[in-house]
Structure formats: structure tokens, C-alpha cells
Amino acid sequence: MACPFVRLVLSDCAASTIPSQHSLTPVNTLPGAAASLAPKRNHTMAPVPTSLPGLGTSPPGFDDPLAMLHACHERVRHSLSLLRLIGERVAASRVDGAVHAAAADVLRYFDQGAAQHHEDEEQHIFPRVLAHTRDDAVRAAVLKLQEDHLAMESQWARLRVPLAALAQGRSEAYGASQIAASALFCALYDEHAKSEERLVFPLAARLLDVDALQAMGDEMARRRGVRTT
């Protein structure tokens, strides 16, 4: 079943495609019947909110690099939601073209946009916060975020091969162990993003002046091969 896509140009994710309405139906098992599924309902994944940059608003550009970081977190959450739905559908033996397309979308984002996003934070956010804070709790939080990046990259390296096979239609490559691994990956990313938004991004916003923001945006653009005016 084909999935309609909306083309978005998120600067931190390169020209990413976000499904406007994947036809992945969440499934629930009935109590006491592991192999039974709740009756199908006409229930599809909700459309991407119109507040997401690129839908109804202009996407943030390199002149607003902090907004780009927040926008990429929205893209991360969208991809994690798809990954969870993929796991539900695989567990229920309901793999079809929609699942294959969703797997390809998740693969594309975490292979491309997520890596750039991590590099943005490693170069411009974490070092600045560490250099200016005297708060041991803040320092420990930032060091934990840096460790998270390494852990997520390691987890993704193991997960991407079976997910790529699923995207190509080889459903047998993605089973219970991959579903469990994806759950750990999603949980780590969820907590990581929350910590950044709650603590690190606000601190960075106070530390980055106009010149520093411009330099940050220019470097991010150069790394992506984008010319800025």
C-alpha cells in the first residue's frame, strides 16, 4: 500500500521526506491470547502536525541554528514513532508495503540527518556549555549526553542492517530481537532529547551571542555543502 509523502527541506536533516500519513495501524494483543489481535479499526497514524517546521510554517534556516536543533528533535520523534509502529506490525505478522516504506524512511533519517545533528551538538553546544558551567550536575549531564551519542551510534549500527533488509522487503531479517533492540534505541533517544531540551539548549541559548550563532550556522551549512548568503 503506497504511503503519501510530503517533501520537507529541514536544514539539519538535509532534504528529508516525512510521511504525511503512514498507513501503519497500531495493534494491541488481547489479554490471554498472545497470537490474537484486537479487531481492526479504521485507525491510521495521525498526520504530521502542521506546527512541524515545513508544514504551515517556514522551516528554520542556518540563520537560526538553535531552531534547527529543535526542528531535528521533532524529526527524531517522528522517526521513533514510525520505528515503534514497525515493531508492532512485525510482531503481529502484518508486514506490507507500508511497513517497508516506513522502514526506508527511518533508515534514511538515522543514516543522514541524525549523524549531522549529533555533530552539530558535539561541535557547538556541548563544548560551550562545559567551558562555562561550574555546576557539577550540568557537567555530568553533558558528559552523559556525549556518552549517549556513542551508545546510540553503536545501537544504530546493529539495528540498521536488519531494518535495511526490511525496507527491501526481506521481512524475515527483522524479528523479536530487532524489536527489542529498537525499543532500547527509542527509549535512549527519548530521554536524551528531553535532557537536551530541558537543560542544555536553554543554557546554550544564553551563552551564544549573535556572532557565535552566525558562526555556528555558517559551519553547519559548510558541513552540509550548503552555501549561505
N, C-alpha and C positions, 0 to 999 in steps of 0.2 A: 504494500500500500504506500503510495507516494506521500511524502511529507512536504508541505509548502514551506518555503524558506523566505525569510526577509534578509536582504543583504545589508549588513551594517559595516561601517568602517570605524571600528574602535581603535584609536591610535595605539593603545597599549597592547592590543591583540592582533595587530595587522588587520587585513581585511577579513574579519571573521564573519561566518554565517551563523545566525541564530535561528533555529526553527521557530516560526511564529506559532505553530500548534502541532507538536508531535502527536501522532495518534497512538501513544503508548498508554494503555489503560491500566491503572493501578489494580493489583489483585490482592485479595485477602483470603486466607485459608479459613475454613470453617472449623470451630472447636472440635477436637476429637477426630478430625478427618484430614490427615496431612496431605493426602492427594486430591482432596476435593477443593473446588474453588467456589467462592460466592457467585451467585448468578450474575451474569454480565449485565452491566448497566451502560447506558449511553453516556459514558463519562470519559472525557479526554483530558489530557493535560491542559491546564489553563493557559491561555495565550500569554506571551511575554508582556509584562506591564508596560503601559505606554510611557511611564516615567523613566524607563530604562533609556540611557543615552542612545540616541539614534532613532528612537520611536517617539515622535511627537516633540522632541527637543533636538537641538543641535548637539552632536557628540562633542565631548571635550577635546581640545587640541593641545599641542605641545606648549602653548602659551599658558596652560593651566595644568601642569603636570600632576598636582595633588588630586585634582578632579579625575584625571586619567586613572590614577591608582584606585580610587573608589569605584570608577566605572568597571575596571577589570575585576574587582571583587564581585560585582553583580554578574559578570560573565562567568566567573568561577562558580557562583552559586547555581546558576542556570545549568552548567555542565555537570555539577554534582547531583542535581535533581534528576537529570537525564540518566546518569550512571546508576542511581538508585532504582529508577524505573526499569532500566535494562535488567538489573538483577532480579527484580520482581517477575518480569516477563520470562526470563530464562528459567527461574525456579518453577514457574507454572507451566513450563513447556509450551509457551505461546510466543515463539520466536518467528518473526516475519520480516518483511521488508522495512517496516517502520523501525524495528529494533536494529537492523543492520545500518540504516541511515543514522539513527541516534548514536550508535557506536562510532561511526565515522566522524560525526560532529564532535563528540567528546575527545576522540583521538586527535583531531586537528587542533583543538584548542590547547590541550595539555602538552602537545608536542611543540607548539609555536608560541601562543600568547602567554601561557603561564611561565615559560622559561624567561621571556623578556621581562615579565612583571617581577619575577624574583630578582633579576639582575638590577632592575630599577631600584628596588629596595636595598639591595646589598651595596650599591654604589652611592646612593643619595640620601637614604633615610636612616638606616641603622648606624653607619659611622658618625653621622652628625649628632644623633641622639646620644650615643655612647660618649662622644667627645665633650658634651655639655652637661651631662647629668652627674649629680653626686648622690643620687638616690640609689641605694643598693637594690631595691626592689625593681626599679626601672631597668637598671643594668642587667639584672638577672632575667627579666622578661625579654629584653632584646637578644641576649645570648640564646635564650630558649627559642626565639623566632628564627635565629640563624641555624640552630640545630634542626628545627622543623623543616627548613628548606632542604637540607641534606636528606632528611628522612623521607620527605615527600618525593624527592627526585629518585631515591632508591626504590620506594614503593611503586612509583610510576613506571620505572624501568622494568619491573617484574610484571606489572599489570598490562602494559601497552601491547605486548606480543599477542596474548590471547584476545585482547579487545580488537586488535587489528584483524585477527583471523575472523572474529565475529562480524566485523564490518564488511568482510569479503564474503560472508555467507557460510563460513565454517563454524556452525553453532556448537559442534562437539568440543571445540577448544575452550569454551567458556562455561565452567560448571560451578559446583559448590565452593571449591577452594578460591576461585576467582571472585565469586560473590562476596565471600568473607573478606578477602583482601581489599576489595573495593569499599566495603563498609568501614574498614580501618582507615583507608585513604580519605574517605569523605569526612569521617569524624575528626581526623587530624586537621584537615583543611578548614573545617568549620570553626574549630577553636582557634586556629591560627589567625584567620581573618578577623574574628571577633576581638582578639587581643590587639591586633594592629589598629583596628578602628577605635577601640576604647582607650588605648594608651599611647601608641607610638605615633600614629598620624596626627593627633592633636598637638603633641609635643613638637613634631617636625614642622607643623604649620606655624608655630610660634618662633621657631628658630630660623626658618628660611625667609630672607628678605627678598625684595623684588629682583635684585641682581642674581641671587642664588637660585631663585625659581627659574629665571630665564636661562641660566647656565645649565640647570637640570633638564629643562625642556629641550634645549639645543642638543645636549648629549644623548638624550633618549631618542631624538629624531635621527641623529647621525648613526646610532647603533642599528636603527631600523632601515637605514638607507633612504631617509626622507629628507628632502630639502626644506628648510624653513626660510621665510622671508624676513 
